[in-house]
Amino acid sequence: MAASTSKEMLPPETGKRHSGYLKLIETIGPLKSTKKRWFVLEENALFLYYYRSEREFTPVGRIYLPTAVFTYDPKQNCTFVIRSNGESLILEAPDCKSRLYWLQALQTQRRICIESQAKEFGSEAELFPKLPDLAEFLPSLGFSSADNFSIEPAAETEERSSVFYVDEKGGLHENSFQYPVSEGVNYDDKQTFSNAADATTKKMQYLKSNKISAAESAYTLPCLLNNQRIIKASQSATKLNGFNFSSFPLLRSKKNYDELITVVNALKERCLDLHDEVAASRDLIQVLQNSIVANKDQTAALQRLINATGNESERLQFYLDTESQRAQLQTENEKFKSELKKATDKVKNFEKQMLKQVDDMESYKQALRSKDEIILRLTNECCAQKQDSVNSDLILDAVEPFFEDIEITDVVDQEVDKMKDLVSGYETQNQFLNKEILELHNLIRHMESREISHTKRYYNMEAQFYQLKSRYLLLLNHFRPNKVLSPNVVEELVKEARKTLLDDKAQCDYFTDDLGFYFTASHAGSGSLNEELVQRAGDLQRKSDQISSKQKKEADELYLDWLTRWDSFLVNFSGRLLEPNAELKQLIRSGVPHAYRARVWKDLINNWVKDTLAEVGTGYFTCLCRQGLAKSSEGYDPSFKQIDLDLARTLPHNRHFEDMQAEKIEPLRRVLYAYRQHNADIGYCQGLNRLAAVALLYLSEEDAFWALVAIIEHLQPRNYYGRTVIAAQADQRVLDEIVHEKLPKVYAHLHSFEVDLSLFTFSWFLTIFVDNFPHQTYLNIWDCFLFEGNKVLFRFAIAALKLKEDEIVACKSSGALHSCLSKIGESMNDYKALAQVAFRTLNPFSQKPIEQKRQLYLAEILAEN
């Protein structure tokens, strides 16, 4: 006995293996139990195992260390808490020194586990080598049929098991969470159910022997029968699929006790349910009896009325009796109402008293917190006085003659010592928690690095996947006329490729970008199967190139610095709208990240329409939608008819708008219907559908509607859209004059061949470059337009002409000029070069001259009309 006691008090071993006795504290409702367990922490182990005793070989349980968090409270003597995978274990060490030693050992082991996992994962995260260019093996598409190819299976690489015990499909391996198997004591859980069944049988015999009344037996026997059913179901559950509870080390006496508690609770709930059913049945019987009595009285009264048909005095007496009964019922009804009112008032008084008691309880809690703060402050003052020993001695010498008779009691000394110990405990806890924070910070960094590695590996594998698909299609197209392979084999492979790679779902996934735009305009497929295979191979190659370029871009320092500047700016506006300023202007001109564009667009639009939003209030868009749908169904309306005709022609190269069954066609219809109701003067004109569709790429329906309002009524000049579009015509004349100032060579060359520039640039301004420029470019132009307004349209239009100045001047005929100008937008793929010219080369570019010229040309157009 003495040996075991001394062993319990020893701290854990100081070698590579830590072990020792700790108390495991478990709580079941109001009950608390303490069990002594032998804990073992092996070197480089992922789990902390604990056993019933030092001599046991089968663990009772284990704790996963890489995700574990450790903490303790100095007020609770020698206890600490381990939280891992949603579970919490409360442990008690022999003393505070052992507790701290165990916590430090657990922290160290957790760090070792994480570092070892990171090293193992590093070998897994190697990127795949780049595939060789297919042109090395297939120089051109005109292959000769005499080429011979030998196809050999690639060597399989050995696959290492995952650190987190998952398979390649993401599921857990079979033995991931099993405990070490050893031949120990076999605990039989069937005995618990057998004991419960015997107890139930004895209770039934007791009821029969004592001749319990029918009512009581009706209430009790179903509970006992239900108890037997539960026990039988539990016994059958233990044998389900050949699973034996006794083979699982966690299911010991505690598990048997929990199962028995579950059975008892089920019996209690069944008893309460039956009791409620009996009470409800009694109330129903009473109501039915009262109803029967009332019906009998009514029948007798009607019989009296029939018998008194010939006698007026009897009929009068019957009416008087009926009236007296009605008055009596009214009196009773009023009485019940007054009693109900009193009961309601009483309930309200109880609620007020309860609220008052809650407030008093909060006041008491606040008083306790205040006392704790005072105690801590006094403790700090005592510590400060001890540090300044010289001043304390002087003060004591000065006041000693006056307080010679005052003695400090032993109770005060004990309280002071206790507070000192508590302060010391808090200091130790603070040091431990600081270390724990650092450890968890390192854990988060490791997890983030692993996530980044996983992402890089995923992107690389996806790029390789699309590359292989592209090469596969090209090879199929090559081998079709080849006589080396069997024609049937080639045809089967072609059919399989057509089925798996060319269906609608594959096109949505493989042949579109993140916004749903197809890589090529001819995404519907061509007539020839050979051409279709080659085209899809090219699309897959472009998809692979896009993923590879995105991966390279994310590793670029300039790109990361750009993202950091956006992150730093948006952090300052967390939870509130963006405020236009010089910094935001420069950031937007550099481009908006795809992930932040929805938030930036929404805030910029709200800055333009915030006054209108305040006037109309919430629910305005929904009301407009209902009105528009109702009006469109009433009869023929030119605006609604034109909207329905333009829906499928909005963005034909985007899968969200490619046909009438596309995903965002109905939201687009509702947005255009709502604006038709909002602004009846404009109603609808061609071009608004493209503006709303671009807004729907990032915004909700209501936000897209307000984007349309902001563009038409705030960002663009008045009368820019509608029947006359005179403001848009005036802007074309302004643009022609600015071209004359900024690009005199282009202006002179166009006028020498009498080419009207507005034939090509009118749609640029009306749809904000949506019809002519690549979507990667015009989305960045939209960023600047939503911030600065109409002036940036002139900047980008002049910049596009400036970049193509040499090609325009080199054209020798009007036909060549028409062809060159019509294709300018298609070649504007480099937004950075375009923005460099628009915001730097063309400076100065003031708004005031543009506005003056616009007003002049508006007057001329009105005079002409």
MARTI-379022 format. One record per residue (C-alpha): z, y, x; residue in three letters. Coordinates in steps of 0.2 Angstrom, whole numbers, padded with zeros to 4 digits, always signed. Layout:
BEGIN
ZYXala;...
This chain:
BEGIN
+0000+0000+0000met;+0004+0012+0014ala;-0012+0008+0023ala;-0022+0012+0008ser;-0013+0028+0005thr;-0016+0034+0023ser;-0034+0029+0022lys;-0036+0040+0006glu;-0030+0055+0015met;-0041+0054+0030leu;-0056+0065+0030pro;-0074+0058+0030pro;-0080+0050+0046glu;-0087+0061+0059thr;-0101+0050+0065gly;-0118+0049+0058lys;-0112+0040+0043arg;-0100+0049+0031his;-0089+0039+0020ser;-0072+0040+0011gly;-0063+0040-0005tyr;-0065+0054-0018leu;-0059+0055-0036lys;-0073+0056-0049leu;-0067+0066-0064ile;-0076+0062-0080glu;-0074+0071-0097thr;-0078+0063-0114ile;-0074+0076-0127gly;-0056+0081-0126pro;-0052+0066-0115leu;-0052+0067-0096lys;-0052+0052-0084ser;-0050+0051-0065thr;-0057+0036-0056lys;-0056+0033-0037lys;-0073+0029-0029arg;-0079+0025-0012trp;-0093+0037-0007phe;-0105+0034+0007val;-0118+0046+0014leu;-0130+0037+0026glu;-0140+0046+0039glu;-0157+0052+0033asn;-0153+0045+0016ala;-0160+0053+0000leu;-0145+0048-0010phe;-0126+0049-0010leu;-0120+0032-0016tyr;-0103+0028-0023tyr;-0094+0012-0026tyr;-0079+0005-0035arg;-0071+0001-0018ser;-0074+0000+0000glu;-0078-0019-0001arg;-0091-0018-0015glu;-0109-0019-0011phe;-0116-0014-0028thr;-0116+0005-0030pro;-0109+0012-0047val;-0121+0027-0046gly;-0130+0038-0034arg;-0134+0057-0032ile;-0151+0063-0027tyr;-0149+0076-0013leu;-0165+0086-0010pro;-0163+0094-0027thr;-0144+0095-0027ala;-0133+0111-0028val;-0115+0112-0023phe;-0101+0124-0028thr;-0082+0124-0030tyr;-0069+0135-0037asp;-0054+0140-0026pro;-0042+0140-0041lys;-0045+0122-0044gln;-0037+0113-0030asn;-0048+0101-0020cys;-0062+0099-0032thr;-0080+0103-0031phe;-0096+0100-0042val;-0113+0093-0037ile;-0127+0097-0049arg;-0143+0087-0047ser;-0158+0083-0059asn;-0149+0090-0074gly;-0132+0080-0071glu;-0116+0087-0065ser;-0102+0077-0056leu;-0085+0084-0053ile;-0076+0076-0037leu;-0059+0079-0030glu;-0056+0077-0012ala;-0039+0073-0004pro;-0036+0091+0002asp;-0046+0107+0004cys;-0051+0103+0022lys;-0059+0087+0017ser;-0068+0096+0003arg;-0075+0108+0014leu;-0080+0095+0027tyr;-0089+0085+0013trp;-0098+0100+0007leu;-0104+0104+0024gln;-0110+0086+0027ala;-0119+0086+0010leu;-0128+0103+0015gln;-0133+0096+0031thr;-0140+0080+0024gln;-0150+0090+0011arg;-0158+0101+0024arg;-0163+0085+0034ile;-0170+0077+0019cys;-0181+0093+0014ile;-0187+0095+0032glu;-0192+0076+0034ser;-0201+0078+0017gln;-0210+0093+0023ala;-0215+0084+0039lys;-0221+0069+0030glu;-0231+0080+0018phe;-0239+0090+0032gly;-0249+0074+0037ser;-0254+0072+0019glu;-0261+0090+0017ala;-0275+0089+0030glu;-0291+0096+0022leu;-0306+0085+0021phe;-0320+0088+0033pro;-0335+0097+0027lys;-0349+0086+0021leu;-0365+0087+0032pro;-0379+0097+0025asp;-0390+0086+0014leu;-0406+0095+0022ala;-0402+0085+0038glu;-0406+0069+0028phe;-0417+0075+0015leu;-0427+0089+0022pro;-0436+0093+0006ser;-0439+0087-0011leu;-0456+0080-0007gly;-0449+0063-0001phe;-0461+0049+0004ser;-0459+0033-0005ser;-0459+0023+0012ala;-0442+0030+0017asp;-0429+0016+0018asn;-0411+0019+0015phe;-0397+0006+0017ser;-0381+0009+0006ile;-0365+0002+0013glu;-0348+0004+0006pro;-0337+0016+0014ala;-0321+0010+0023ala;-0305+0012+0013glu;-0292+0023+0020thr;-0274+0017+0019glu;-0264+0027+0006glu;-0246+0031+0010arg;-0233+0031-0003ser;-0227+0048-0010ser;-0211+0056-0005val;-0206+0058-0023phe;-0210+0040-0027tyr;-0225+0044-0039val;-0241+0035-0039asp;-0259+0042-0038glu;-0259+0045-0057lys;-0243+0055-0057gly;-0231+0041-0064gly;-0216+0034-0056leu;-0217+0018-0046his;-0208+0003-0053glu;-0193+0003-0041asn;-0192+0022-0039ser;-0174+0024-0047phe;-0167+0006-0045gln;-0151+0004-0035tyr;-0149-0008-0021pro;-0149-0026-0028val;-0135-0037-0022ser;-0126-0052-0028glu;-0110-0045-0036gly;-0100-0048-0051val;-0110-0050-0067asn;-0103-0039-0080tyr;-0106-0046-0098asp;-0108-0032-0111asp;-0110-0045-0125lys;-0091-0047-0125gln;-0089-0029-0132thr;-0100-0033-0147phe;-0092-0049-0150ser;-0075-0041-0151asn;-0081-0028-0163ala;-0089-0042-0174ala;-0072-0052-0174asp;-0063-0036-0179ala;-0075-0033-0193thr;-0073-0051-0200thr;-0054-0050-0200lys;-0054-0034-0209lys;-0065-0041-0223met;-0054-0056-0225gln;-0039-0045-0226tyr;-0047-0035-0240leu;-0051-0051-0250lys;-0034-0059-0247ser;-0025-0043-0253asn;-0036-0041-0268lys;-0041-0023-0265ile;-0046-0014-0280ser;-0065-0013-0285ala;-0066+0005-0282ala;-0058+0003-0264glu;-0069-0012-0260ser;-0084-0003-0266ala;-0080+0011-0254tyr;-0075+0000-0239thr;-0086-0016-0239leu;-0103-0007-0236pro;-0095+0002-0221cys;-0090-0015-0214leu;-0107-0023-0218leu;-0115-0008-0210asn;-0104-0011-0195asn;-0110-0029-0194gln;-0128-0023-0195arg;-0125-0010-0181ile;-0117-0024-0170ile;-0131-0036-0173lys;-0144-0022-0169ala;-0135-0017-0153ser;-0134-0036-0148gln;-0153-0038-0151ser;-0156-0021-0142ala;-0148-0028-0126thr;-0160-0043-0126lys;-0175-0032-0129leu;-0190-0036-0118asn;-0178-0047-0107gly;-0168-0033-0101phe;-0150-0037-0097asn;-0137-0023-0096phe;-0126-0032-0084ser;-0140-0031-0071ser;-0139-0012-0071phe;-0125-0006-0060pro;-0121+0010-0070leu;-0117+0000-0086leu;-0099-0005-0082arg;-0083-0004-0093ser;-0087+0015-0096lys;-0103+0010-0104lys;-0095-0003-0115asn;-0082+0009-0120tyr;-0096+0022-0124asp;-0106+0008-0135glu;-0090+0004-0144leu;-0086+0023-0147ile;-0104+0024-0154thr;-0101+0010-0166val;-0085+0017-0172val;-0093+0034-0175asn;-0107+0026-0184ala;-0094+0018-0196leu;-0085+0034-0198lys;-0101+0043-0203glu;-0105+0029-0215arg;-0088+0030-0223cys;-0089+0049-0225leu;-0107+0048-0233asp;-0101+0035-0245leu;-0086+0045-0249his;-0097+0060-0253asp;-0108+0049-0264glu;-0093+0043-0274val;-0087+0061-0277ala;-0104+0067-0282ala;-0106+0052-0294ser;-0089+0057-0302arg;-0095+0075-0304asp;-0111+0069-0312leu;-0102+0058-0324ile;-0091+0072-0329gln;-0106+0083-0332val;-0115+0070-0342leu;-0099+0066-0353gln;-0097+0085-0357asn;-0116+0086-0362ser;-0114+0071-0373ile;-0099+0079-0382val;-0109+0095-0384ala;-0124+0086-0391asn;-0112+0076-0404lys;-0105+0093-0410asp;-0122+0100-0412gln;-0128+0085-0421thr;-0113+0086-0433ala;-0116+0105-0436ala;-0134+0102-0440leu;-0129+0088-0452gln;-0117+0100-0461arg;-0131+0113-0462leu;-0142+0100-0470ile;-0129+0095-0483asn;-0125+0113-0487ala;-0142+0118-0492thr;-0138+0120-0510gly;-0121+0128-0508asn;-0121+0146-0502glu;-0102+0147-0498ser;-0103+0131-0487glu;-0118+0139-0478arg;-0109+0155-0475leu;-0094+0146-0469gln;-0105+0136-0456phe;-0113+0152-0450tyr;-0095+0160-0447leu;-0089+0144-0438asp;-0105+0145-0427thr;-0102+0163-0423glu;-0084+0160-0419ser;-0089+0146-0407gln;-0102+0158-0399arg;-0089+0172-0396ala;-0077+0159-0389gln;-0090+0153-0376leu;-0094+0171-0372gln;-0076+0174-0368thr;-0075+0159-0357glu;-0090+0165-0348asn;-0083+0182-0345glu;-0067+0174-0339lys;-0077+0163-0327phe;-0087+0178-0320lys;-0070+0187-0316ser;-0063+0172-0307glu;-0080+0171-0297leu;-0079+0189-0293lys;-0060+0187-0287lys;-0065+0172-0276ala;-0080+0181-0269thr;-0068+0196-0265asp;-0056+0184-0257lys;-0069+0176-0246val;-0074+0194-0240lys;-0056+0198-0236asn;-0055+0181-0226phe;-0071+0186-0217glu;-0064+0203-0213lys;-0048+0195-0206gln;-0058+0183-0196met;-0068+0198-0188leu;-0052+0207-0185lys;-0045+0192-0176gln;-0060+0190-0166val;-0059+0208-0160asp;-0041+0205-0156asp;-0045+0190-0146met;-0058+0200-0136glu;-0045+0213-0133ser;-0033+0200-0126tyr;-0047+0194-0115lys;-0051+0211-0109gln;-0032+0214-0105ala;-0032+0198-0095leu;-0047+0203-0085arg;-0039+0220-0082ser;-0023+0211-0076lys;-0034+0200-0064asp;-0042+0216-0057glu;-0025+0224-0054ile;-0019+0208-0045ile;-0034+0208-0034leu;-0033+0226-0030arg;-0014+0224-0026leu;-0019+0210-0015thr;-0032+0220-0006asn;-0019+0234-0004glu;-0007+0221+0004cys;-0020+0215+0016cys;-0024+0233+0021ala;-0006+0237+0024gln;-0004+0222+0035lys;-0019+0227+0046gln;-0011+0244+0049asp;+0005+0238+0057ser;+0010+0254+0066val;+0009+0265+0050asn;+0018+0251+0040ser;+0033+0251+0053asp;+0034+0270+0052leu;+0035+0270+0033ile;+0048+0256+0033leu;+0059+0265+0045asp;+0058+0281+0035ala;+0062+0273+0018val;+0074+0260+0024glu;+0090+0271+0022pro;+0086+0274+0004phe;+0082+0256-0001phe;+0095+0246+0009glu;+0102+0238-0008asp;+0085+0232-0014ile;+0081+0214-0011glu;+0064+0205-0014ile;+0067+0190-0024thr;+0060+0173-0019asp;+0049+0173-0035val;+0040+0188-0028val;+0038+0181-0011asp;+0030+0165-0019gln;+0018+0175-0030glu;+0013+0185-0014val;+0010+0169-0004asp;+0000+0161-0019lys;-0011+0177-0020met;-0013+0176-0001lys;-0019+0158-0002asp;-0030+0162-0017leu;-0038+0177-0007val;-0041+0165+0008ser;-0049+0152-0004gly;-0060+0165-0010tyr;-0065+0170+0007glu;-0069+0152+0011thr;-0079+0151-0005gln;-0089+0166-0001asn;-0094+0160+0016gln;-0099+0143+0008phe;-0109+0151-0006leu;-0118+0162+0007asn;-0123+0147+0016lys;-0128+0138+0000glu;-0139+0153-0004ile;-0147+0152+0012leu;-0150+0133+0010glu;-0157+0135-0007leu;-0168+0149-0001his;-0175+0138+0013asn;-0177+0124-0001leu;-0187+0136-0011ile;-0198+0141+0004arg;-0202+0123+0007his;-0206+0120-0011met;-0218+0135-0011glu;-0226+0130+0005ser;-0229+0112-0002arg;-0236+0120-0018glu;-0248+0131-0008ile;-0253+0115+0002ser;-0256+0105-0014his;-0267+0120-0021thr;-0277+0121-0005lys;-0279+0102-0005arg;-0284+0102-0024tyr;-0297+0116-0021tyr;-0304+0107-0006asn;-0305+0090-0016met;-0313+0099-0031glu;-0326+0107-0020ala;-0330+0090-0012gln;-0331+0083-0029phe;-0345+0095-0035tyr;-0354+0093-0018gln;-0355+0074-0020leu;-0361+0076-0038lys;-0374+0088-0032ser;-0380+0076-0018arg;-0379+0061-0030tyr;-0391+0070-0043leu;-0403+0074-0029leu;-0403+0057-0022leu;-0406+0050-0040leu;-0421+0062-0041asn;-0427+0056-0024his;-0427+0037-0028phe;-0435+0038-0045arg;-0453+0035-0038pro;-0446+0024-0023asn;-0452+0006-0024lys;-0438+0000-0012val;-0425+0000-0026leu;-0427-0009-0042ser;-0434+0003-0055pro;-0422-0004-0068asn;-0407+0000-0056val;-0414+0018-0054val;-0416+0021-0072glu;-0399+0015-0076glu;-0391+0026-0063leu;-0401+0041-0071val;-0395+0037-0088lys;-0377+0036-0082glu;-0379+0053-0073ala;-0387+0061-0089arg;-0373+0054-0100lys;-0359+0059-0089thr;-0365+0075-0080leu;-0377+0083-0093leu;-0367+0083-0109asp;-0360+0098-0117asp;-0342+0096-0111lys;-0348+0093-0093ala;-0358+0109-0094gln;-0342+0119-0100cys;-0332+0112-0085asp;-0345+0110-0071tyr;-0358+0124-0074phe;-0347+0139-0079thr;-0335+0150-0070asp;-0318+0155-0075asp;-0324+0167-0089leu;-0336+0155-0096gly;-0352+0162-0089phe;-0365+0149-0084tyr;-0372+0149-0066phe;-0390+0149-0071thr;-0398+0157-0086ala;-0407+0141-0091ser;-0391+0131-0094his;-0399+0123-0110ala;-0409+0111-0099gly;-0428+0110-0096ser;-0440+0097-0103gly;-0443+0087-0088ser;-0429+0075-0082leu;-0433+0078-0064asn;-0432+0096-0065glu;-0416+0095-0076glu;-0407+0084-0062leu;-0412+0096-0048val;-0406+0111-0059gln;-0389+0103-0062arg;-0388+0098-0044ala;-0390+0116-0039gly;-0377+0121-0052asp;-0365+0109-0045leu;-0368+0115-0028gln;-0365+0133-0033arg;-0349+0128-0042lys;-0343+0120-0025ser;-0348+0135-0015asp;-0338+0146-0028gln;-0323+0136-0025ile;-0325+0136-0006ser;-0327+0154-0006ser;-0312+0157-0017lys;-0302+0146-0005gln;-0308+0156+0010lys;-0305+0172+0002lys;-0287+0168-0002glu;-0284+0165+0017ala;-0291+0182+0021asp;-0278+0194+0027glu;-0287+0209+0019leu;-0287+0200+0002tyr;-0269+0196+0004leu;-0265+0213+0008asp;-0275+0219-0007trp;-0265+0208-0018leu;-0248+0213-0010thr;-0252+0231-0014arg;-0256+0227-0032trp;-0240+0217-0033asp;-0229+0231-0026ser;-0237+0243-0038phe;-0235+0233-0054leu;-0217+0229-0050val;-0212+0247-0052asn;-0219+0246-0070phe;-0211+0230-0076ser;-0208+0231-0094gly;-0217+0248-0097arg;-0234+0255-0098leu;-0244+0260-0082leu;-0244+0278-0079glu;-0261+0285-0073pro;-0258+0293-0055asn;-0267+0294-0039ala;-0261+0277-0032glu;-0267+0268-0047leu;-0284+0277-0046lys;-0287+0271-0028gln;-0281+0253-0033leu;-0293+0252-0048ile;-0307+0258-0038arg;-0304+0244-0025ser;-0305+0232-0039gly;-0292+0223-0051val;-0287+0205-0048pro;-0292+0193-0061his;-0274+0188-0065ala;-0269+0207-0068tyr;-0285+0213-0077arg;-0278+0209-0095ala;-0262+0219-0092arg;-0271+0234-0084val;-0284+0235-0097trp;-0272+0234-0111lys;-0261+0248-0103asp;-0276+0259-0100leu;-0282+0257-0117ile;-0265+0261-0125asn;-0264+0277-0115asn;-0280+0283-0123trp;-0276+0278-0141val;-0257+0280-0141lys;-0257+0295-0153asp;-0269+0285-0165thr;-0257+0270-0164leu;-0242+0281-0169ala;-0251+0288-0184glu;-0258+0272-0192val;-0243+0261-0188gly;-0242+0242-0186thr;-0253+0230-0196gly;-0267+0242-0197tyr;-0280+0230-0188phe;-0275+0216-0200thr;-0277+0227-0215cys;-0295+0233-0209leu;-0300+0214-0206cys;-0295+0210-0224arg;-0305+0225-0231gln;-0320+0221-0220gly;-0321+0203-0225leu;-0318+0207-0244ala;-0332+0221-0243lys;-0344+0209-0234ser;-0342+0196-0247ser;-0345+0209-0262glu;-0364+0211-0259gly;-0377+0217-0247tyr;-0371+0230-0234asp;-0383+0235-0219pro;-0369+0236-0206ser;-0361+0219-0210phe;-0378+0211-0211lys;-0383+0218-0194gln;-0366+0212-0187ile;-0370+0195-0192asp;-0387+0195-0185leu;-0381+0201-0168asp;-0366+0189-0166leu;-0376+0175-0158ala;-0386+0187-0147arg;-0371+0195-0139thr;-0368+0186-0123leu;-0380+0171-0123pro;-0375+0166-0105his;-0357+0164-0109asn;-0351+0148-0118arg;-0338+0158-0128his;-0352+0167-0137phe;-0368+0156-0135glu;-0370+0151-0153asp;-0362+0153-0170met;-0350+0139-0167gln;-0343+0146-0151ala;-0325+0149-0148glu;-0325+0168-0149lys;-0338+0172-0162ile;-0326+0173-0176glu;-0314+0185-0167pro;-0329+0195-0162leu;-0335+0196-0181arg;-0317+0202-0186arg;-0316+0215-0173val;-0333+0223-0178leu;-0329+0222-0196tyr;-0313+0231-0193ala;-0321+0245-0183tyr;-0334+0246-0197arg;-0320+0250-0209gln;-0311+0261-0197his;-0325+0273-0193asn;-0337+0273-0207ala;-0348+0287-0199asp;-0353+0276-0185ile;-0351+0260-0194gly;-0360+0249-0182tyr;-0375+0251-0170cys;-0382+0238-0158gln;-0373+0238-0141gly;-0355+0238-0149leu;-0355+0219-0150asn;-0357+0218-0131arg;-0343+0230-0129leu;-0331+0221-0140ala;-0336+0204-0132ala;-0332+0210-0115val;-0315+0216-0121ala;-0312+0199-0129leu;-0314+0190-0112leu;-0297+0197-0107tyr;-0289+0204-0123leu;-0283+0198-0140ser;-0292+0203-0156glu;-0282+0218-0160glu;-0282+0224-0142asp;-0301+0222-0141ala;-0302+0232-0157phe;-0292+0247-0149trp;-0303+0245-0134ala;-0318+0248-0145leu;-0309+0263-0152val;-0305+0270-0135ala;-0323+0268-0129ile;-0332+0276-0144ile;-0319+0290-0148glu;-0311+0295-0132his;-0320+0288-0116leu;-0338+0292-0121gln;-0344+0309-0128pro;-0345+0312-0147arg;-0361+0306-0155asn;-0364+0293-0141tyr;-0366+0279-0154tyr;-0373+0279-0171gly;-0390+0283-0179arg;-0395+0297-0168thr;-0386+0293-0151val;-0390+0311-0146ile;-0376+0312-0133ala;-0383+0296-0124ala;-0400+0305-0124gln;-0392+0320-0117ala;-0384+0310-0103asp;-0401+0303-0098gln;-0407+0321-0095arg;-0392+0325-0085val;-0394+0309-0075leu;-0412+0314-0071asp;-0406+0331-0065glu;-0393+0323-0054ile;-0406+0311-0047val;-0416+0326-0042his;-0401+0334-0033glu;-0394+0318-0025lys;-0410+0307-0022leu;-0425+0319-0021pro;-0436+0306-0013lys;-0433+0294-0028val;-0436+0308-0041tyr;-0452+0314-0033ala;-0459+0297-0032his;-0455+0293-0050leu;-0463+0309-0056his;-0478+0306-0045ser;-0482+0290-0056phe;-0475+0298-0072glu;-0461+0285-0074val;-0447+0289-0086asp;-0431+0283-0078leu;-0422+0283-0095ser;-0432+0268-0101leu;-0421+0258-0088phe;-0405+0267-0087thr;-0402+0271-0106phe;-0395+0253-0109ser;-0384+0255-0093trp;-0374+0269-0101phe;-0374+0263-0119leu;-0367+0245-0115thr;-0358+0251-0099ile;-0370+0240-0088phe;-0366+0224-0098val;-0385+0220-0101asp;-0391+0223-0083asn;-0378+0220-0070phe;-0370+0203-0065pro;-0353+0201-0074his;-0343+0201-0057gln;-0350+0219-0054thr;-0349+0226-0072tyr;-0331+0220-0074leu;-0326+0231-0059asn;-0336+0245-0066ile;-0326+0243-0083trp;-0310+0245-0073asp;-0315+0262-0067cys;-0322+0267-0083phe;-0307+0263-0093leu;-0297+0274-0081phe;-0309+0289-0077glu;-0321+0289-0092gly;-0339+0293-0093asn;-0341+0301-0076lys;-0341+0285-0067val;-0356+0279-0076leu;-0366+0293-0067phe;-0358+0288-0051arg;-0363+0270-0052phe;-0380+0273-0059ala;-0384+0285-0044ile;-0376+0273-0032ala;-0387+0258-0038ala;-0403+0269-0036leu;-0397+0275-0019lys;-0395+0256-0013leu;-0413+0253-0019lys;-0420+0269-0013glu;-0431+0261+0000asp;-0438+0248-0011glu;-0442+0261-0025ile;-0451+0273-0013val;-0461+0258-0006ala;-0469+0255-0023cys;-0487+0260-0024lys;-0490+0259-0042ser;-0482+0262-0059ser;-0482+0243-0063gly;-0473+0240-0046ala;-0460+0254-0050leu;-0457+0246-0068his;-0454+0229-0060ser;-0443+0236-0047cys;-0432+0247-0059leu;-0430+0233-0071ser;-0423+0221-0058lys;-0411+0233-0050ile;-0396+0227-0060gly;-0399+0209-0055glu;-0397+0212-0037ser;-0381+0222-0038met;-0369+0207-0033asn;-0359+0217-0020asp;-0347+0228-0029tyr;-0339+0234-0013lys;-0355+0241-0006ala;-0359+0249-0023leu;-0342+0257-0024ala;-0343+0263-0006gln;-0359+0273-0011val;-0352+0279-0028ala;-0335+0285-0022phe;-0339+0291-0004arg;-0357+0294+0000thr;-0360+0304-0016leu;-0345+0315-0015asn;-0343+0329-0021pro;-0346+0323-0039phe;-0337+0335-0051ser;-0335+0333-0069gln;-0337+0351-0074lys;-0356+0352-0069pro;-0359+0336-0079ile;-0351+0343-0095glu;-0360+0360-0093gln;-0377+0351-0091lys;-0373+0339-0106arg;-0370+0354-0118gln;-0386+0362-0112leu;-0396+0347-0116tyr;-0387+0343-0132leu;-0393+0361-0138ala;-0411+0357-0133glu;-0411+0340-0142ile;-0404+0348-0158leu;-0417+0362-0157ala;-0431+0349-0155glu;-0425+0339-0170asn;
